[in-house]
């Protein structure tokens, strides 16, 4: 994530940690602390994801990397580090401003001696040497659909050895994801273009089950096995033929097994709308929880800069996830377009407090917190619509206003019901007391 966005978020987080959290009650402080830590992971400690890709020559490692980036990044010249076996390579896409580190395990599990002339036992030691430097976020174990039963137990044994090595030296056990590649080559061969027919789907499922069982026999903690077709053809670095199948499912599955610190980079790499929205909603939930906790506290003026900073940082992050290059000026223009500014935010906050304290004094701060959280979530939804779904400013404004109106009405209705329920209980209590008094007098 650009340094300017990190700077935008550092200040509100420091204010929350130093000024606000010491004043919060225990349970709320713990909740706020969790969300602050998560936002720090997402933004301040953001880094490229790291994968160790294990698979025999021809299993489709380069093809898969190109399919993930939707660009020929795995072609010669796109890799920054070109030397040695078992080395970390940084794959970079300039236009997307995205990077991904991959540990190349060439030489492992090869049916013949590798071209580079490195013996298998030496290749394994070189991979281990690279794993001393840093560990992967996940192991990707690639097997061709037609080779799920071709001496893969030897490959799985090496995979297990590498995973145990990482655990011993880094106290971390990376998840293992099995990937069945080149499923388009399974029978019937004439059914080569996705979406595949029923017979092809059955053969794909058989291959997945076979590999999954092999892996689970040795590695019970395996995260799962995904079948894919990753074939793309490029001309002048533009896609001219696309036979990808199930890649979106794989990308989403990998996101669920990646640490939060890699999510922003993963969104930039994949450019997949569903992944972008999933990450954006996650950011919005954390930001809403924070602003709700802050808004519920009896500090009407002091918390406003913190809430506003969190909301602007959230919008900037969602814009970044979408792949857009924008400045603070653009963020302000977006807020103005959907009818939001600092003055209206303060008015909404003060109106909520006045209304809630007039109607239900005991729950005034709870309603203020709810409205602060609702406004933040509304901004999240509007930002997703505008930046990721490419909807107009008017449509984004409608989403923001509708969400706020419904949430505020629900909160007020809920508190009215609670008040009426309490009054009804008191009334019945008085009735029972009166009946008891009459009985005693008689």
C-alpha positions in Angstrom: 0.0 0.0 0.0 1.4 3.5 -0.9 3.1 5.3 2.0 0.7 8.2 1.8 -2.2 5.9 2.6 -0.3 4.4 5.5 0.3 7.9 6.8 -3.4 8.7 6.5 -4.3 5.7 8.8 -1.4 5.9 11.3 -2.7 9.1 12.9 -6.3 7.9 13.8 -5.0 4.6 15.0 -2.4 6.2 17.3 -5.1 8.6 18.6 -7.4 5.6 19.3 -4.6 3.6 21.1 -3.2 6.5 23.1 -6.3 8.7 23.9 -9.4 6.6 23.5 -8.7 3.1 24.5 -7.6 3.8 28.1 -11.0 5.4 28.7 -13.1 2.5 27.4 -14.7 -0.2 29.6 -12.9 -3.6 29.5 -15.1 -5.6 27.1 -15.4 -2.7 24.6 -11.7 -2.0 24.9 -10.9 -5.6 24.0 -13.2 -5.4 21.0 -11.7 -2.1 19.8 -8.2 -3.5 20.3 -9.0 -6.5 18.0 -10.3 -4.2 15.2 -7.3 -1.8 15.6 -4.9 -4.7 15.3 -6.7 -6.0 12.2 -6.6 -2.6 10.5 -2.9 -2.4 11.3 -2.3 -5.8 9.7 -4.3 -4.8 6.6 -2.7 -1.4 6.1 0.4 -0.7 8.1 2.0 -4.1 7.8 0.8 -4.8 4.2 3.1 -6.9 2.1 3.0 -9.1 -1.0 1.8 -12.7 -0.5 4.4 -15.5 -0.5 3.8 -19.0 -2.0 6.0 -22.1 -2.2 4.9 -23.8 -5.5 5.6 -27.5 -5.5 5.1 -29.5 -8.7 6.9 -31.5 -11.3 8.1 -29.9 -14.6 5.0 -29.5 -16.8 2.5 -29.3 -14.0 1.6 -25.8 -15.0 3.3 -23.6 -12.5 4.1 -20.7 -14.9 0.7 -21.0 -16.6 -1.0 -20.7 -13.2 1.0 -17.6 -12.3 0.0 -16.0 -15.5 -3.6 -16.9 -14.9 -3.6 -15.4 -11.4 -2.1 -12.1 -12.7 -4.1 -12.2 -16.0 -0.7 -11.2 -17.6 2.4 -13.1 -18.9 4.4 -12.3 -15.7 6.0 -15.8 -15.7 7.7 -15.2 -19.1 11.5 -14.7 -19.2 12.4 -11.2 -18.1 9.4 -10.7 -15.8 11.2 -12.2 -12.8 13.5 -10.0 -10.8 15.7 -12.9 -9.4 16.8 -15.4 -12.0 19.6 -17.4 -10.3 19.8 -20.7 -8.5 17.5 -23.5 -7.5 15.0 -23.2 -4.7 15.1 -19.4 -4.8 12.5 -16.7 -3.9 11.4 -14.9 -7.0 9.4 -11.6 -7.0 6.8 -11.5 -9.8 5.8 -7.9 -10.6 3.1 -6.3 -12.7 3.8 -2.6 -13.2 0.4 -1.5 -14.4 -1.4 -3.1 -11.4 1.4 -2.0 -9.1 1.3 -5.5 -7.6 3.9 -8.1 -6.5 3.9 -11.7 -5.4 6.8 -13.8 -4.0 7.1 -17.3 -5.2 9.6 -20.0 -4.0 10.6 -21.9 -7.1 11.0 -25.6 -6.1 12.3 -26.8 -9.5 14.3 -30.0 -9.2 11.9 -31.6 -6.7 10.0 -34.7 -7.8 11.3 -34.6 -11.3 11.1 -37.8 -13.4 14.5 -37.0 -14.9 17.4 -34.8 -13.9 16.6 -31.1 -14.2 18.1 -29.1 -17.0 20.1 -27.1 -14.5 22.0 -30.2 -13.5 21.1 -30.1 -9.8 20.5 -33.5 -8.1 17.2 -34.0 -6.3 18.7 -34.2 -2.8 20.7 -31.0 -3.5 17.5 -29.2 -4.7 15.7 -30.1 -1.5 18.5 -28.7 0.6 18.5 -25.5 -1.5 14.8 -25.1 -0.9 15.3 -25.6 2.8 18.0 -22.9 2.7 15.6 -20.5 1.2 13.0 -21.4 3.8 15.4 -20.3 6.5 15.2 -16.8 5.1 11.4 -16.6 5.2 8.5 -18.9 5.1 5.6 -19.1 2.6 2.1 -18.1 3.5 0.9 -21.3 1.8 2.2 -24.3 -0.1 0.6 -24.8 -3.5 0.9 -28.5 -4.5 0.3 -28.7 -8.3 -0.4 -32.1 -10.0 -1.6 -32.6 -13.6 -5.1 -34.1 -13.7 -3.8 -37.1 -15.7 -1.0 -37.7 -13.2 -2.7 -37.7 -9.8 -1.5 -41.3 -9.3 1.9 -41.1 -10.8 4.4 -41.6 -8.0 3.0 -38.6 -6.1 3.7 -40.2 -2.7 7.3 -39.3 -3.1 6.3 -35.7 -3.9 4.0 -35.6 -0.9 6.8 -36.9 1.3 9.0 -34.0 0.3 6.2 -31.6 0.7 5.6 -32.9 4.3 9.4 -32.6 5.0 9.4 -29.0 3.8 6.3 -28.1 5.9 7.8 -29.7 9.0 11.0 -27.7 8.3 9.1 -24.4 8.2 7.3 -25.3 11.5 10.6 -26.2 13.2 12.3 -23.0 12.2 9.5 -20.4 12.1 6.9 -22.0 14.5 4.3 -21.7 11.7 2.6 -24.4 9.6 1.6 -23.0 6.3 -1.6 -24.3 4.8 -1.3 -26.8 1.9 -3.6 -26.3 -1.1 -3.8 -29.1 -3.6 -4.3 -27.9 -7.2 -5.3 -30.3 -9.9 -4.2 -28.6 -13.1 -4.9 -29.0 -16.8 -8.3 -30.6 -16.2 -9.3 -29.7 -19.8 -7.0 -32.7 -20.9 -9.2 -35.3 -19.2 -11.7 -37.4 -21.1 -13.7 -36.8 -23.1 -11.0 -34.9 -25.0 -13.5 -33.3 -27.3 -15.0 -31.5 -24.3 -12.1 -29.1 -24.0 -13.8 -25.7 -23.6 -15.4 -24.6 -20.3 -18.0 -24.9 -19.0 -17.6 -28.6 -19.2 -20.2 -31.3 -19.6 -21.4 -33.8 -17.0 -19.1 -36.6 -18.0 -16.0 -34.3 -17.9 -17.1 -32.9 -14.5 -17.3 -36.5 -13.1 -13.7 -37.2 -14.2 -12.5 -33.9 -12.7 -14.2 -34.8 -9.4 -12.5 -38.2 -9.5 -9.1 -36.7 -9.9 -9.8 -34.2 -7.1 -10.9 -36.9 -4.7 -7.9 -39.0 -5.6 -5.4 -36.3 -4.9 -7.3 -35.1 -1.8 -7.2 -38.6 -0.3 -3.5 -39.0 -1.0 -2.7 -35.7 0.6 -4.9 -36.3 3.7 -3.3 -39.7 4.3 0.0 -37.9 5.0 -1.1 -34.4 5.8 -4.5 -34.4 7.6 -4.3 -30.6 8.0 -4.6 -30.0 4.2 -6.7 -26.9 3.5 -8.4 -28.4 0.4 -8.0 -29.4 -3.2 -9.1 -27.2 -6.2 -9.3 -28.3 -9.9 -8.4 -25.6 -12.5 -7.8 -25.0 -16.1 -5.4 -22.0 -16.3 -4.6 -21.8 -20.0 -4.2 -18.3 -21.4 -2.7 -17.1 -24.7 -1.1 -13.7 -25.1 -0.1 -11.5 -27.9 1.8 -8.2 -27.2 1.0 -8.9 -23.5 -2.7 -8.8 -24.3 -5.0 -11.8 -23.7 -6.1 -13.3 -27.1 -7.4 -16.6 -25.9 -8.8 -17.5 -22.4 -9.7 -21.0 -21.4 -9.5 -20.4 -17.6 -11.9 -22.3 -15.5 -12.4 -22.3 -11.7 -9.6 -19.7 -11.2 -11.9 -17.3 -9.4 -12.8 -20.1 -6.9 -9.1 -20.8 -6.4 -8.3 -17.1 -5.8 -11.1 -16.7 -3.3 -10.1 -19.9 -1.5 -6.5 -18.7 -1.3 -7.7 -15.4 0.2 -9.3 -17.3 3.0 -6.0 -18.9 3.9 -3.8 -15.8 3.5 -2.8 -13.6 6.4 -4.6 -10.2 6.6 -1.3 -8.4 5.9 -1.4 -9.8 2.3 -5.0 -9.0 1.5 -4.4 -5.6 -0.1 -1.7 -6.9 -2.4 -3.9 -9.9 -3.3 -6.7 -7.6 -4.4 -4.3 -5.7 -6.6 -2.9 -8.9 -8.1 -6.1 -10.6 -8.9 -8.3 -7.6 -9.9 -11.2 -9.9 -9.1 -14.4 -7.9 -8.3 -15.7 -10.5 -5.8 -12.4 -10.6 -3.9 -12.2 -6.8 -3.9 -15.7 -6.6 -2.5 -15.0 -9.3 0.1 -11.9 -7.4 1.3 -13.7 -4.0 1.2 -16.6 -5.4 3.3 -14.1 -6.7 5.8 -12.4 -3.3 6.1 -15.9 -1.7 6.4 -16.9 -4.0 9.3 -13.7 -3.2 11.2 -14.1 0.5 10.6 -17.8 0.4 11.6 -17.0 -1.5 14.8 -14.4 1.2 15.7 -16.5 4.2 14.9 -19.5 2.6 16.7 -17.3 2.1 19.8 -16.0 5.6 19.7 -19.4 7.1 19.0 -21.0 5.4 22.0 -18.6 7.3 24.4 -19.7 10.6 26.0 -17.2 12.8 24.2 -19.2 14.7 21.6 -16.5 16.8 20.0 -13.2 15.1 20.7 -14.1 11.9 18.8 -15.2 13.5 15.6 -11.7 13.9 14.0 -11.0 10.2 14.9 -14.3 9.0 13.3 -13.8 11.2 10.2 -10.2 10.0 9.8 -11.2 6.4 10.1 -13.9 6.8 7.5 -11.7 8.6 5.0 -9.0 6.0 5.5 -11.6 3.3 4.9 -12.7 4.9 1.7 -9.1 5.4 0.5 -8.4 1.7 1.2 -11.5 0.6 -0.8 -10.4 2.8 -3.6 -6.9 1.3 -3.5 -8.4 -2.3 -3.4 -10.3 -1.4 -6.6 -7.1 -0.6 -8.4 -7.8 3.1 -8.7 -5.1 5.8 -8.3 -6.6 8.7 -6.4 -5.8 11.5 -4.0 -7.4 13.0 -0.9 -9.0 15.5 -3.3 -10.7 12.7 -5.2 -12.0 11.2 -1.8 -13.4 14.6 -0.9 -15.1 14.9 -4.3 -16.6 11.4 -3.8 -18.0 12.4 -0.4 -19.4 15.6 -1.7 -21.0 13.7 -4.6 -22.9 11.4 -2.2 -23.9 14.3 0.0 -21.4 13.8 2.9 -19.2 16.3 4.6 -17.7 16.9 8.0 -20.4 19.4 8.9 -23.2 17.0 8.0 -21.4 14.2 9.9 -21.3 16.4 13.0 -25.0 17.4 12.6 -26.0 13.7 12.2 -24.1 12.8 15.3 -25.5 15.7 17.4 -29.0 15.1 16.1 -28.8 11.5 17.1 -27.6 12.3 20.6 -30.3 15.0 21.1 -33.1 12.8 19.9 -32.0 9.7 21.8 -31.4 11.6 25.1 -34.8 13.4 24.7 -36.7 10.2 24.1 -34.6 7.6 26.0 -31.9 9.3 28.1 -30.5 5.9 29.4 -29.7 4.7 25.9 -28.5 7.9 24.3 -24.9 6.9 23.8 -25.9 3.5 22.5 -27.9 5.1 19.7 -25.1 7.5 19.0 -22.7 4.6 18.6 -25.2 2.8 16.3 -25.6 5.8 14.1 -21.8 6.3 13.9 -21.3 2.7 12.9 -24.3 2.9 10.5 -22.9 5.9 8.8 -19.5 4.2 8.4 -21.1 1.1 7.0 -23.2 3.2 4.6 -20.0 4.9 3.4 -18.4 1.4 2.9 -21.4 0.2 0.8 -21.4 3.4 -1.2 -17.6 3.2 -1.8 -18.0 -0.4 -3.0 -20.7 0.6 -5.4 -18.7 3.6 -6.8 -15.2 2.3 -6.9 -15.6 -1.4 -7.4 -18.9 -1.8 -9.1 -18.4 1.4 -11.2 -21.9 2.7 -10.3 -22.6 6.4 -10.7 -22.3 8.9 -7.8 -26.1 9.2 -7.7 -26.5 5.4 -7.3 -23.8 5.4 -4.6 -25.6 8.3 -2.8 -28.9 6.4 -2.9 -27.3 3.3 -1.4 -25.7 5.4 1.4 -28.9 7.3 2.2 -31.2 4.3 2.1 -28.9 2.3 4.4 -28.6 5.1 6.9 -32.4 5.8 7.0 -33.3 2.1 7.5 -30.7 1.5 10.2 -31.6 4.6 12.2 -35.4 3.8 12.0 -34.7 0.2 13.1 -32.7 1.4 16.1 -35.3 3.9 17.2 -38.2 1.3 16.7 -36.2 -1.2 18.7 -35.7 1.2 21.6 -39.4 2.2 21.6 -40.4 -1.4 21.9 -37.9 -1.9 24.8 -39.3 1.2 26.6 -42.9 0.0 26.1 -42.1 -3.5 27.3 -40.5 -2.0 30.5 -43.6 0.2 31.0 -45.9 -2.8 30.5 -44.0 -4.8 33.1 -44.2 -1.9 35.6 -48.0 -1.6 34.9 -48.6 -5.3 35.5 -46.5 -5.0 38.7 -48.7 -2.2 40.0 -51.9 -4.2 39.1 -50.6 -7.2 41.1 -49.7 -4.9 44.1 -53.2 -3.3 44.1 -54.9 -6.7 44.0 -52.8 -7.9 46.9 -53.7 -4.7 48.9 -57.4 -5.2 48.3 -57.2 -8.9 49.4 -55.5 -7.9 52.6 -58.1 -5.3 53.4 -60.9 -7.7 52.9 
